[in-house]
């Protein structure tokens, strides 16, 4: 049996054998568990599907003089600022409050943008506009701040998926006469499509045996409850 250190060495050398859990199950049916254990170094079992709660955590780094951000917009999209002084959470499904490009260019498609588009721009290394309102204190005397930022000009930028792992999610259908634009995606009228999420084989809870429920008799009869009058 290989050790974790040996598998890591094979990964670094580019020689590791990596299969998805679906492929492993199919291979086990062919050659058995023992043979697969000898052949395969890594089994990938995770799933990744951002949802409406997905977003990005940002730490901007402090300004001079310092600011304690209490309201913030990135390309017109509000970012939650209830963390540290310059920590933000930008939700992927957050819609814009205003168009910061209205004075410089006409952009009819701007109101179709949201937090996910801003995150996409940051990942691509593009610059985005930031406007912040601060809570003035003795430690943080700055009251407002406007600048442009990119992923290379801030301290931290992490994607965050609090609802990344789930099973047997709802199925979305549309029996009406017009298209519905939902957080599941576009639902076509007259039951034209169905949008659903079910990881299937990679989902460990779905593979667990169902528990057997048994009735247990109380060793002693239940006590009577007394009411206070």
Rosetta constraint file for C-alpha pairs under 8 A:
AtomPair CA 1 CA 38 HARMONIC 7.46 0.50
AtomPair CA 2 CA 6 HARMONIC 6.12 0.50
AtomPair CA 2 CA 7 HARMONIC 6.76 0.50
AtomPair CA 3 CA 7 HARMONIC 6.37 0.50
AtomPair CA 4 CA 8 HARMONIC 6.11 0.50
AtomPair CA 5 CA 9 HARMONIC 6.24 0.50
AtomPair CA 6 CA 10 HARMONIC 6.41 0.50
AtomPair CA 7 CA 11 HARMONIC 6.24 0.50
AtomPair CA 7 CA 16 HARMONIC 6.92 0.50
AtomPair CA 7 CA 41 HARMONIC 6.29 0.50
AtomPair CA 7 CA 42 HARMONIC 7.99 0.50
AtomPair CA 8 CA 12 HARMONIC 6.21 0.50
AtomPair CA 9 CA 13 HARMONIC 6.16 0.50
AtomPair CA 10 CA 14 HARMONIC 6.05 0.50
AtomPair CA 10 CA 15 HARMONIC 5.00 0.50
AtomPair CA 10 CA 16 HARMONIC 4.86 0.50
AtomPair CA 11 CA 15 HARMONIC 6.00 0.50
AtomPair CA 11 CA 16 HARMONIC 4.96 0.50
AtomPair CA 16 CA 40 HARMONIC 7.83 0.50
AtomPair CA 16 CA 41 HARMONIC 5.91 0.50
AtomPair CA 16 CA 42 HARMONIC 7.35 0.50
AtomPair CA 17 CA 39 HARMONIC 7.26 0.50
AtomPair CA 17 CA 40 HARMONIC 5.23 0.50
AtomPair CA 17 CA 41 HARMONIC 5.19 0.50
AtomPair CA 17 CA 42 HARMONIC 6.40 0.50
AtomPair CA 18 CA 40 HARMONIC 6.33 0.50
AtomPair CA 18 CA 41 HARMONIC 6.05 0.50
AtomPair CA 18 CA 42 HARMONIC 4.70 0.50
AtomPair CA 18 CA 43 HARMONIC 5.90 0.50
AtomPair CA 18 CA 44 HARMONIC 7.28 0.50
AtomPair CA 19 CA 23 HARMONIC 5.94 0.50
AtomPair CA 19 CA 24 HARMONIC 6.23 0.50
AtomPair CA 19 CA 40 HARMONIC 7.10 0.50
AtomPair CA 19 CA 42 HARMONIC 6.46 0.50
AtomPair CA 19 CA 43 HARMONIC 5.18 0.50
AtomPair CA 19 CA 44 HARMONIC 6.30 0.50
AtomPair CA 20 CA 24 HARMONIC 6.25 0.50
AtomPair CA 20 CA 43 HARMONIC 5.50 0.50
AtomPair CA 20 CA 44 HARMONIC 4.77 0.50
AtomPair CA 20 CA 45 HARMONIC 6.44 0.50
AtomPair CA 21 CA 25 HARMONIC 6.17 0.50
AtomPair CA 21 CA 43 HARMONIC 5.92 0.50
AtomPair CA 21 CA 44 HARMONIC 5.94 0.50
AtomPair CA 21 CA 45 HARMONIC 5.59 0.50
AtomPair CA 21 CA 201 HARMONIC 6.95 0.50
AtomPair CA 21 CA 202 HARMONIC 5.92 0.50
AtomPair CA 22 CA 26 HARMONIC 6.40 0.50
AtomPair CA 22 CA 201 HARMONIC 6.09 0.50
AtomPair CA 22 CA 202 HARMONIC 7.01 0.50
AtomPair CA 23 CA 27 HARMONIC 6.12 0.50
AtomPair CA 24 CA 28 HARMONIC 6.05 0.50
AtomPair CA 24 CA 36 HARMONIC 7.41 0.50
AtomPair CA 24 CA 43 HARMONIC 7.35 0.50
AtomPair CA 25 CA 29 HARMONIC 6.45 0.50
AtomPair CA 26 CA 30 HARMONIC 6.67 0.50
AtomPair CA 27 CA 31 HARMONIC 6.22 0.50
AtomPair CA 27 CA 32 HARMONIC 7.29 0.50
AtomPair CA 27 CA 36 HARMONIC 6.88 0.50
AtomPair CA 28 CA 32 HARMONIC 4.38 0.50
AtomPair CA 28 CA 33 HARMONIC 5.35 0.50
AtomPair CA 28 CA 35 HARMONIC 7.90 0.50
AtomPair CA 28 CA 36 HARMONIC 6.26 0.50
AtomPair CA 31 CA 35 HARMONIC 6.03 0.50
AtomPair CA 31 CA 36 HARMONIC 7.00 0.50
AtomPair CA 32 CA 36 HARMONIC 6.44 0.50
AtomPair CA 33 CA 37 HARMONIC 6.10 0.50
AtomPair CA 34 CA 38 HARMONIC 6.53 0.50
AtomPair CA 35 CA 39 HARMONIC 6.31 0.50
AtomPair CA 36 CA 40 HARMONIC 5.78 0.50
AtomPair CA 37 CA 41 HARMONIC 7.59 0.50
AtomPair CA 45 CA 202 HARMONIC 5.10 0.50
AtomPair CA 45 CA 203 HARMONIC 7.52 0.50
AtomPair CA 46 CA 202 HARMONIC 6.60 0.50
AtomPair CA 47 CA 164 HARMONIC 7.85 0.50
AtomPair CA 47 CA 165 HARMONIC 7.02 0.50
AtomPair CA 47 CA 199 HARMONIC 6.96 0.50
AtomPair CA 47 CA 202 HARMONIC 7.17 0.50
AtomPair CA 48 CA 164 HARMONIC 6.26 0.50
AtomPair CA 48 CA 165 HARMONIC 7.41 0.50
AtomPair CA 49 CA 164 HARMONIC 6.02 0.50
AtomPair CA 49 CA 165 HARMONIC 7.96 0.50
AtomPair CA 50 CA 54 HARMONIC 5.67 0.50
AtomPair CA 50 CA 161 HARMONIC 6.31 0.50
AtomPair CA 50 CA 163 HARMONIC 7.66 0.50
AtomPair CA 50 CA 164 HARMONIC 6.02 0.50
AtomPair CA 51 CA 161 HARMONIC 7.49 0.50
AtomPair CA 51 CA 163 HARMONIC 6.77 0.50
AtomPair CA 51 CA 164 HARMONIC 7.00 0.50
AtomPair CA 52 CA 91 HARMONIC 7.86 0.50
AtomPair CA 52 CA 92 HARMONIC 6.57 0.50
AtomPair CA 52 CA 93 HARMONIC 5.53 0.50
AtomPair CA 52 CA 183 HARMONIC 6.74 0.50
AtomPair CA 53 CA 91 HARMONIC 6.69 0.50
AtomPair CA 53 CA 92 HARMONIC 7.08 0.50
AtomPair CA 53 CA 93 HARMONIC 7.32 0.50
AtomPair CA 53 CA 161 HARMONIC 6.79 0.50
AtomPair CA 53 CA 162 HARMONIC 6.56 0.50
AtomPair CA 53 CA 163 HARMONIC 6.52 0.50
AtomPair CA 54 CA 91 HARMONIC 6.12 0.50
AtomPair CA 54 CA 92 HARMONIC 5.61 0.50
AtomPair CA 54 CA 93 HARMONIC 7.72 0.50
AtomPair CA 54 CA 159 HARMONIC 7.67 0.50
AtomPair CA 54 CA 160 HARMONIC 5.80 0.50
AtomPair CA 54 CA 161 HARMONIC 4.51 0.50
AtomPair CA 54 CA 162 HARMONIC 6.42 0.50
AtomPair CA 54 CA 163 HARMONIC 7.20 0.50
AtomPair CA 54 CA 164 HARMONIC 7.85 0.50
AtomPair CA 55 CA 89 HARMONIC 6.82 0.50
AtomPair CA 55 CA 90 HARMONIC 5.41 0.50
AtomPair CA 55 CA 91 HARMONIC 4.21 0.50
AtomPair CA 55 CA 92 HARMONIC 4.68 0.50
AtomPair CA 55 CA 93 HARMONIC 7.95 0.50
AtomPair CA 55 CA 115 HARMONIC 7.62 0.50
AtomPair CA 55 CA 116 HARMONIC 7.34 0.50
AtomPair CA 55 CA 119 HARMONIC 7.72 0.50
AtomPair CA 55 CA 159 HARMONIC 5.94 0.50
AtomPair CA 55 CA 160 HARMONIC 5.33 0.50
AtomPair CA 55 CA 161 HARMONIC 6.56 0.50
AtomPair CA 56 CA 89 HARMONIC 5.69 0.50
AtomPair CA 56 CA 90 HARMONIC 5.23 0.50
AtomPair CA 56 CA 91 HARMONIC 6.60 0.50
AtomPair CA 56 CA 92 HARMONIC 7.60 0.50
AtomPair CA 56 CA 119 HARMONIC 7.02 0.50
AtomPair CA 56 CA 157 HARMONIC 6.71 0.50
AtomPair CA 56 CA 158 HARMONIC 5.43 0.50
AtomPair CA 56 CA 159 HARMONIC 4.36 0.50
AtomPair CA 56 CA 160 HARMONIC 5.34 0.50
AtomPair CA 57 CA 87 HARMONIC 7.32 0.50
AtomPair CA 57 CA 88 HARMONIC 5.83 0.50
AtomPair CA 57 CA 89 HARMONIC 4.72 0.50
AtomPair CA 57 CA 90 HARMONIC 6.59 0.50
AtomPair CA 57 CA 156 HARMONIC 7.54 0.50
AtomPair CA 57 CA 157 HARMONIC 5.74 0.50
AtomPair CA 57 CA 158 HARMONIC 5.17 0.50
AtomPair CA 57 CA 159 HARMONIC 6.37 0.50
AtomPair CA 57 CA 160 HARMONIC 6.67 0.50
AtomPair CA 58 CA 87 HARMONIC 5.69 0.50
AtomPair CA 58 CA 88 HARMONIC 5.10 0.50
AtomPair CA 58 CA 89 HARMONIC 6.33 0.50
AtomPair CA 58 CA 90 HARMONIC 7.80 0.50
AtomPair CA 58 CA 154 HARMONIC 7.70 0.50
AtomPair CA 58 CA 155 HARMONIC 7.63 0.50
AtomPair CA 58 CA 156 HARMONIC 5.39 0.50
AtomPair CA 58 CA 157 HARMONIC 4.68 0.50
AtomPair CA 58 CA 158 HARMONIC 6.65 0.50
AtomPair CA 59 CA 86 HARMONIC 5.78 0.50
AtomPair CA 59 CA 87 HARMONIC 4.55 0.50
AtomPair CA 59 CA 88 HARMONIC 6.44 0.50
AtomPair CA 59 CA 154 HARMONIC 6.46 0.50
AtomPair CA 59 CA 155 HARMONIC 5.43 0.50
AtomPair CA 59 CA 156 HARMONIC 4.90 0.50
AtomPair CA 59 CA 157 HARMONIC 6.73 0.50
AtomPair CA 60 CA 86 HARMONIC 5.62 0.50
AtomPair CA 60 CA 87 HARMONIC 6.59 0.50
AtomPair CA 60 CA 153 HARMONIC 7.93 0.50
AtomPair CA 60 CA 154 HARMONIC 4.67 0.50
AtomPair CA 60 CA 155 HARMONIC 5.60 0.50
AtomPair CA 60 CA 156 HARMONIC 6.95 0.50
AtomPair CA 61 CA 86 HARMONIC 6.36 0.50
AtomPair CA 61 CA 154 HARMONIC 6.02 0.50
AtomPair CA 61 CA 155 HARMONIC 5.59 0.50
AtomPair CA 62 CA 66 HARMONIC 5.77 0.50
AtomPair CA 62 CA 67 HARMONIC 6.94 0.50
AtomPair CA 62 CA 86 HARMONIC 6.53 0.50
AtomPair CA 63 CA 67 HARMONIC 6.34 0.50
AtomPair CA 65 CA 140 HARMONIC 7.22 0.50
AtomPair CA 65 CA 141 HARMONIC 6.67 0.50
AtomPair CA 65 CA 142 HARMONIC 6.00 0.50
AtomPair CA 66 CA 139 HARMONIC 7.37 0.50
AtomPair CA 66 CA 140 HARMONIC 4.94 0.50
AtomPair CA 66 CA 141 HARMONIC 6.43 0.50
AtomPair CA 66 CA 142 HARMONIC 5.93 0.50
AtomPair CA 67 CA 85 HARMONIC 6.64 0.50
AtomPair CA 67 CA 86 HARMONIC 7.35 0.50
AtomPair CA 67 CA 134 HARMONIC 5.76 0.50
AtomPair CA 67 CA 135 HARMONIC 7.40 0.50
AtomPair CA 67 CA 136 HARMONIC 7.50 0.50
AtomPair CA 67 CA 140 HARMONIC 4.78 0.50
AtomPair CA 67 CA 141 HARMONIC 6.41 0.50
AtomPair CA 67 CA 142 HARMONIC 4.88 0.50
AtomPair CA 67 CA 143 HARMONIC 6.77 0.50
AtomPair CA 67 CA 144 HARMONIC 7.53 0.50
AtomPair CA 68 CA 84 HARMONIC 7.68 0.50
AtomPair CA 68 CA 85 HARMONIC 4.23 0.50
AtomPair CA 68 CA 86 HARMONIC 6.38 0.50
AtomPair CA 68 CA 134 HARMONIC 5.07 0.50
AtomPair CA 68 CA 135 HARMONIC 5.55 0.50
AtomPair CA 68 CA 136 HARMONIC 7.13 0.50
AtomPair CA 68 CA 140 HARMONIC 5.69 0.50
AtomPair CA 68 CA 142 HARMONIC 7.60 0.50
AtomPair CA 69 CA 81 HARMONIC 6.21 0.50
AtomPair CA 69 CA 85 HARMONIC 5.53 0.50
AtomPair CA 69 CA 86 HARMONIC 5.88 0.50
AtomPair CA 69 CA 132 HARMONIC 6.23 0.50
AtomPair CA 69 CA 133 HARMONIC 5.82 0.50
AtomPair CA 69 CA 134 HARMONIC 4.36 0.50
AtomPair CA 69 CA 135 HARMONIC 6.39 0.50
AtomPair CA 70 CA 81 HARMONIC 5.40 0.50
AtomPair CA 70 CA 82 HARMONIC 6.77 0.50
AtomPair CA 70 CA 132 HARMONIC 7.52 0.50
AtomPair CA 70 CA 133 HARMONIC 5.98 0.50
AtomPair CA 70 CA 134 HARMONIC 5.35 0.50
AtomPair CA 70 CA 135 HARMONIC 6.10 0.50
AtomPair CA 71 CA 78 HARMONIC 7.65 0.50
AtomPair CA 71 CA 79 HARMONIC 7.46 0.50
AtomPair CA 71 CA 80 HARMONIC 7.24 0.50
AtomPair CA 71 CA 81 HARMONIC 6.13 0.50
AtomPair CA 71 CA 132 HARMONIC 5.69 0.50
AtomPair CA 71 CA 133 HARMONIC 5.08 0.50
AtomPair CA 71 CA 134 HARMONIC 6.87 0.50
AtomPair CA 72 CA 78 HARMONIC 5.72 0.50
AtomPair CA 72 CA 79 HARMONIC 5.49 0.50
AtomPair CA 72 CA 80 HARMONIC 7.11 0.50
AtomPair CA 72 CA 81 HARMONIC 6.82 0.50
AtomPair CA 72 CA 130 HARMONIC 7.22 0.50
AtomPair CA 72 CA 131 HARMONIC 5.67 0.50
AtomPair CA 72 CA 132 HARMONIC 4.27 0.50
AtomPair CA 72 CA 133 HARMONIC 6.27 0.50
AtomPair CA 73 CA 77 HARMONIC 5.01 0.50
AtomPair CA 73 CA 78 HARMONIC 4.23 0.50
AtomPair CA 73 CA 79 HARMONIC 5.66 0.50
AtomPair CA 73 CA 130 HARMONIC 5.73 0.50
AtomPair CA 73 CA 131 HARMONIC 5.26 0.50
AtomPair CA 73 CA 132 HARMONIC 6.46 0.50
AtomPair CA 74 CA 78 HARMONIC 6.37 0.50
AtomPair CA 74 CA 79 HARMONIC 6.87 0.50
AtomPair CA 74 CA 118 HARMONIC 7.45 0.50
AtomPair CA 74 CA 128 HARMONIC 6.60 0.50
AtomPair CA 74 CA 129 HARMONIC 5.51 0.50
AtomPair CA 74 CA 130 HARMONIC 4.51 0.50
AtomPair CA 74 CA 131 HARMONIC 6.56 0.50
AtomPair CA 75 CA 96 HARMONIC 7.77 0.50
AtomPair CA 75 CA 99 HARMONIC 7.33 0.50
AtomPair CA 75 CA 100 HARMONIC 6.13 0.50
AtomPair CA 75 CA 118 HARMONIC 7.08 0.50
AtomPair CA 75 CA 128 HARMONIC 5.87 0.50
AtomPair CA 75 CA 129 HARMONIC 4.94 0.50
AtomPair CA 75 CA 130 HARMONIC 6.32 0.50
AtomPair CA 76 CA 96 HARMONIC 5.13 0.50
AtomPair CA 76 CA 97 HARMONIC 5.66 0.50
AtomPair CA 76 CA 98 HARMONIC 5.03 0.50
AtomPair CA 76 CA 99 HARMONIC 5.60 0.50
AtomPair CA 76 CA 100 HARMONIC 5.74 0.50
AtomPair CA 76 CA 129 HARMONIC 7.84 0.50
AtomPair CA 76 CA 130 HARMONIC 7.93 0.50
AtomPair CA 77 CA 94 HARMONIC 6.70 0.50
AtomPair CA 77 CA 95 HARMONIC 5.98 0.50
AtomPair CA 77 CA 96 HARMONIC 3.98 0.50
AtomPair CA 77 CA 97 HARMONIC 5.89 0.50
AtomPair CA 77 CA 98 HARMONIC 7.42 0.50
AtomPair CA 77 CA 114 HARMONIC 6.46 0.50
AtomPair CA 77 CA 115 HARMONIC 6.22 0.50
AtomPair CA 78 CA 90 HARMONIC 7.29 0.50
AtomPair CA 78 CA 94 HARMONIC 7.17 0.50
AtomPair CA 78 CA 95 HARMONIC 7.67 0.50
AtomPair CA 78 CA 96 HARMONIC 6.54 0.50
AtomPair CA 78 CA 97 HARMONIC 6.80 0.50
AtomPair CA 79 CA 88 HARMONIC 6.05 0.50
AtomPair CA 79 CA 89 HARMONIC 5.56 0.50
AtomPair CA 79 CA 90 HARMONIC 4.63 0.50
AtomPair CA 79 CA 91 HARMONIC 7.02 0.50
AtomPair CA 80 CA 88 HARMONIC 5.52 0.50
AtomPair CA 80 CA 89 HARMONIC 5.03 0.50
AtomPair CA 80 CA 90 HARMONIC 6.41 0.50
AtomPair CA 81 CA 85 HARMONIC 7.90 0.50
AtomPair CA 81 CA 86 HARMONIC 7.55 0.50
AtomPair CA 81 CA 87 HARMONIC 6.29 0.50
AtomPair CA 81 CA 88 HARMONIC 4.89 0.50
AtomPair CA 81 CA 89 HARMONIC 6.73 0.50
AtomPair CA 82 CA 87 HARMONIC 7.85 0.50
AtomPair CA 82 CA 88 HARMONIC 7.51 0.50
AtomPair CA 83 CA 87 HARMONIC 5.62 0.50
AtomPair CA 83 CA 88 HARMONIC 6.87 0.50
AtomPair CA 90 CA 94 HARMONIC 7.52 0.50
AtomPair CA 90 CA 115 HARMONIC 6.24 0.50
AtomPair CA 90 CA 119 HARMONIC 7.85 0.50
AtomPair CA 91 CA 115 HARMONIC 5.55 0.50
AtomPair CA 91 CA 116 HARMONIC 7.18 0.50
AtomPair CA 92 CA 114 HARMONIC 6.84 0.50
AtomPair CA 92 CA 115 HARMONIC 4.29 0.50
AtomPair CA 92 CA 116 HARMONIC 3.98 0.50
AtomPair CA 92 CA 117 HARMONIC 7.64 0.50
AtomPair CA 92 CA 119 HARMONIC 7.27 0.50
AtomPair CA 93 CA 114 HARMONIC 6.21 0.50
AtomPair CA 93 CA 115 HARMONIC 5.64 0.50
AtomPair CA 93 CA 116 HARMONIC 6.22 0.50
AtomPair CA 94 CA 114 HARMONIC 5.53 0.50
AtomPair CA 94 CA 115 HARMONIC 5.02 0.50
AtomPair CA 94 CA 116 HARMONIC 7.71 0.50
AtomPair CA 95 CA 111 HARMONIC 7.91 0.50
AtomPair CA 95 CA 113 HARMONIC 7.03 0.50
AtomPair CA 95 CA 114 HARMONIC 4.60 0.50
AtomPair CA 95 CA 115 HARMONIC 6.46 0.50
AtomPair CA 96 CA 111 HARMONIC 7.01 0.50
AtomPair CA 96 CA 113 HARMONIC 7.27 0.50
AtomPair CA 96 CA 114 HARMONIC 5.89 0.50
AtomPair CA 96 CA 115 HARMONIC 7.72 0.50
AtomPair CA 99 CA 110 HARMONIC 7.11 0.50
AtomPair CA 99 CA 111 HARMONIC 7.84 0.50
AtomPair CA 100 CA 129 HARMONIC 7.77 0.50
AtomPair CA 101 CA 105 HARMONIC 5.88 0.50
AtomPair CA 101 CA 106 HARMONIC 7.47 0.50
AtomPair CA 101 CA 107 HARMONIC 7.60 0.50
AtomPair CA 102 CA 106 HARMONIC 6.23 0.50
AtomPair CA 102 CA 107 HARMONIC 7.42 0.50
AtomPair CA 109 CA 113 HARMONIC 7.23 0.50
AtomPair CA 113 CA 117 HARMONIC 5.93 0.50
AtomPair CA 113 CA 118 HARMONIC 7.92 0.50
AtomPair CA 114 CA 118 HARMONIC 6.63 0.50
AtomPair CA 115 CA 119 HARMONIC 6.17 0.50
AtomPair CA 116 CA 120 HARMONIC 6.11 0.50
AtomPair CA 117 CA 121 HARMONIC 6.26 0.50
AtomPair CA 118 CA 122 HARMONIC 6.31 0.50
AtomPair CA 118 CA 128 HARMONIC 7.40 0.50
AtomPair CA 119 CA 123 HARMONIC 6.18 0.50
AtomPair CA 120 CA 124 HARMONIC 6.24 0.50
AtomPair CA 121 CA 125 HARMONIC 6.41 0.50
AtomPair CA 121 CA 126 HARMONIC 5.23 0.50
AtomPair CA 121 CA 127 HARMONIC 7.34 0.50
AtomPair CA 121 CA 128 HARMONIC 7.53 0.50
AtomPair CA 122 CA 126 HARMONIC 5.44 0.50
AtomPair CA 122 CA 127 HARMONIC 6.82 0.50
AtomPair CA 122 CA 128 HARMONIC 7.36 0.50
AtomPair CA 122 CA 150 HARMONIC 5.84 0.50
AtomPair CA 122 CA 151 HARMONIC 5.64 0.50
AtomPair CA 123 CA 151 HARMONIC 6.94 0.50
AtomPair CA 125 CA 150 HARMONIC 6.05 0.50
AtomPair CA 125 CA 151 HARMONIC 6.04 0.50
AtomPair CA 125 CA 152 HARMONIC 7.35 0.50
AtomPair CA 126 CA 150 HARMONIC 5.93 0.50
AtomPair CA 126 CA 151 HARMONIC 7.86 0.50
AtomPair CA 127 CA 148 HARMONIC 6.07 0.50
AtomPair CA 127 CA 149 HARMONIC 5.36 0.50
AtomPair CA 127 CA 150 HARMONIC 4.63 0.50
AtomPair CA 128 CA 148 HARMONIC 5.38 0.50
AtomPair CA 128 CA 149 HARMONIC 5.52 0.50
AtomPair CA 128 CA 150 HARMONIC 6.44 0.50
AtomPair CA 129 CA 146 HARMONIC 7.59 0.50
AtomPair CA 129 CA 147 HARMONIC 6.03 0.50
AtomPair CA 129 CA 148 HARMONIC 4.40 0.50
AtomPair CA 129 CA 149 HARMONIC 6.45 0.50
AtomPair CA 130 CA 145 HARMONIC 7.99 0.50
AtomPair CA 130 CA 146 HARMONIC 5.64 0.50
AtomPair CA 130 CA 147 HARMONIC 5.39 0.50
AtomPair CA 130 CA 148 HARMONIC 5.61 0.50
AtomPair CA 130 CA 149 HARMONIC 6.84 0.50
AtomPair CA 131 CA 144 HARMONIC 7.62 0.50
AtomPair CA 131 CA 145 HARMONIC 5.86 0.50
AtomPair CA 131 CA 146 HARMONIC 4.48 0.50
AtomPair CA 131 CA 147 HARMONIC 6.73 0.50
AtomPair CA 132 CA 144 HARMONIC 5.51 0.50
AtomPair CA 132 CA 145 HARMONIC 5.11 0.50
AtomPair CA 132 CA 146 HARMONIC 6.34 0.50
AtomPair CA 133 CA 143 HARMONIC 5.93 0.50
AtomPair CA 133 CA 144 HARMONIC 4.44 0.50
AtomPair CA 133 CA 145 HARMONIC 6.59 0.50
AtomPair CA 134 CA 142 HARMONIC 6.42 0.50
AtomPair CA 134 CA 143 HARMONIC 4.47 0.50
AtomPair CA 134 CA 144 HARMONIC 5.35 0.50
AtomPair CA 134 CA 145 HARMONIC 7.86 0.50
AtomPair CA 135 CA 140 HARMONIC 7.42 0.50
AtomPair CA 135 CA 142 HARMONIC 7.78 0.50
AtomPair CA 135 CA 143 HARMONIC 6.22 0.50
AtomPair CA 136 CA 140 HARMONIC 5.68 0.50
AtomPair CA 136 CA 141 HARMONIC 4.98 0.50
AtomPair CA 136 CA 142 HARMONIC 6.10 0.50
AtomPair CA 136 CA 143 HARMONIC 5.63 0.50
AtomPair CA 137 CA 141 HARMONIC 5.45 0.50
AtomPair CA 149 CA 153 HARMONIC 5.99 0.50
AtomPair CA 149 CA 154 HARMONIC 6.95 0.50
AtomPair CA 150 CA 154 HARMONIC 6.74 0.50
AtomPair CA 151 CA 156 HARMONIC 7.72 0.50
AtomPair CA 151 CA 157 HARMONIC 6.52 0.50
AtomPair CA 167 CA 197 HARMONIC 7.39 0.50
AtomPair CA 167 CA 198 HARMONIC 5.62 0.50
AtomPair CA 167 CA 199 HARMONIC 6.54 0.50
AtomPair CA 167 CA 203 HARMONIC 7.34 0.50
AtomPair CA 168 CA 197 HARMONIC 6.43 0.50
AtomPair CA 168 CA 198 HARMONIC 5.02 0.50
AtomPair CA 168 CA 199 HARMONIC 7.82 0.50
AtomPair CA 169 CA 196 HARMONIC 6.58 0.50
AtomPair CA 169 CA 197 HARMONIC 5.43 0.50
AtomPair CA 169 CA 198 HARMONIC 6.43 0.50
AtomPair CA 170 CA 196 HARMONIC 6.16 0.50
AtomPair CA 170 CA 197 HARMONIC 7.24 0.50
AtomPair CA 171 CA 194 HARMONIC 6.52 0.50
AtomPair CA 171 CA 195 HARMONIC 5.63 0.50
AtomPair CA 171 CA 196 HARMONIC 4.47 0.50
AtomPair CA 171 CA 197 HARMONIC 7.39 0.50
AtomPair CA 172 CA 184 HARMONIC 7.00 0.50
AtomPair CA 172 CA 187 HARMONIC 7.17 0.50
AtomPair CA 172 CA 194 HARMONIC 5.56 0.50
AtomPair CA 172 CA 195 HARMONIC 5.08 0.50
AtomPair CA 172 CA 196 HARMONIC 6.36 0.50
AtomPair CA 173 CA 187 HARMONIC 6.09 0.50
AtomPair CA 173 CA 188 HARMONIC 7.66 0.50
AtomPair CA 173 CA 191 HARMONIC 5.93 0.50
AtomPair CA 173 CA 192 HARMONIC 7.89 0.50
AtomPair CA 173 CA 193 HARMONIC 6.45 0.50
AtomPair CA 173 CA 194 HARMONIC 4.97 0.50
AtomPair CA 173 CA 195 HARMONIC 6.84 0.50
AtomPair CA 174 CA 179 HARMONIC 7.64 0.50
AtomPair CA 174 CA 180 HARMONIC 7.14 0.50
AtomPair CA 174 CA 187 HARMONIC 5.73 0.50
AtomPair CA 174 CA 188 HARMONIC 6.18 0.50
AtomPair CA 174 CA 189 HARMONIC 5.33 0.50
AtomPair CA 174 CA 190 HARMONIC 6.28 0.50
AtomPair CA 174 CA 191 HARMONIC 5.20 0.50
AtomPair CA 174 CA 192 HARMONIC 7.43 0.50
AtomPair CA 174 CA 193 HARMONIC 7.73 0.50
AtomPair CA 174 CA 194 HARMONIC 7.94 0.50
AtomPair CA 175 CA 189 HARMONIC 5.82 0.50
AtomPair CA 175 CA 190 HARMONIC 4.71 0.50
AtomPair CA 175 CA 191 HARMONIC 5.13 0.50
AtomPair CA 176 CA 189 HARMONIC 5.33 0.50
AtomPair CA 176 CA 190 HARMONIC 5.75 0.50
AtomPair CA 176 CA 191 HARMONIC 7.85 0.50
AtomPair CA 177 CA 189 HARMONIC 5.18 0.50
AtomPair CA 177 CA 190 HARMONIC 6.20 0.50
AtomPair CA 178 CA 188 HARMONIC 7.27 0.50
AtomPair CA 178 CA 189 HARMONIC 5.18 0.50
AtomPair CA 179 CA 186 HARMONIC 6.90 0.50
AtomPair CA 179 CA 187 HARMONIC 5.81 0.50
AtomPair CA 179 CA 188 HARMONIC 4.92 0.50
AtomPair CA 179 CA 189 HARMONIC 5.16 0.50
AtomPair CA 180 CA 186 HARMONIC 5.91 0.50
AtomPair CA 180 CA 187 HARMONIC 5.15 0.50
AtomPair CA 180 CA 188 HARMONIC 6.71 0.50
AtomPair CA 180 CA 189 HARMONIC 7.47 0.50
AtomPair CA 181 CA 185 HARMONIC 6.06 0.50
AtomPair CA 181 CA 186 HARMONIC 4.79 0.50
AtomPair CA 181 CA 187 HARMONIC 6.43 0.50
AtomPair CA 182 CA 186 HARMONIC 6.09 0.50
AtomPair CA 182 CA 187 HARMONIC 7.19 0.50
AtomPair CA 184 CA 195 HARMONIC 6.58 0.50
AtomPair CA 184 CA 196 HARMONIC 7.82 0.50
AtomPair CA 185 CA 195 HARMONIC 7.41 0.50
AtomPair CA 187 CA 192 HARMONIC 7.39 0.50
AtomPair CA 187 CA 193 HARMONIC 6.31 0.50
AtomPair CA 187 CA 194 HARMONIC 7.02 0.50
AtomPair CA 187 CA 195 HARMONIC 7.44 0.50
AtomPair CA 188 CA 192 HARMONIC 4.82 0.50
AtomPair CA 188 CA 193 HARMONIC 5.75 0.50
AtomPair CA 199 CA 203 HARMONIC 5.89 0.50
AtomPair CA 200 CA 206 HARMONIC 7.60 0.50
AtomPair CA 201 CA 206 HARMONIC 7.87 0.50
AtomPair CA 201 CA 207 HARMONIC 7.97 0.50
AtomPair CA 203 CA 207 HARMONIC 7.12 0.50
AtomPair CA 204 CA 208 HARMONIC 6.90 0.50
AtomPair CA 218 CA 222 HARMONIC 7.70 0.50
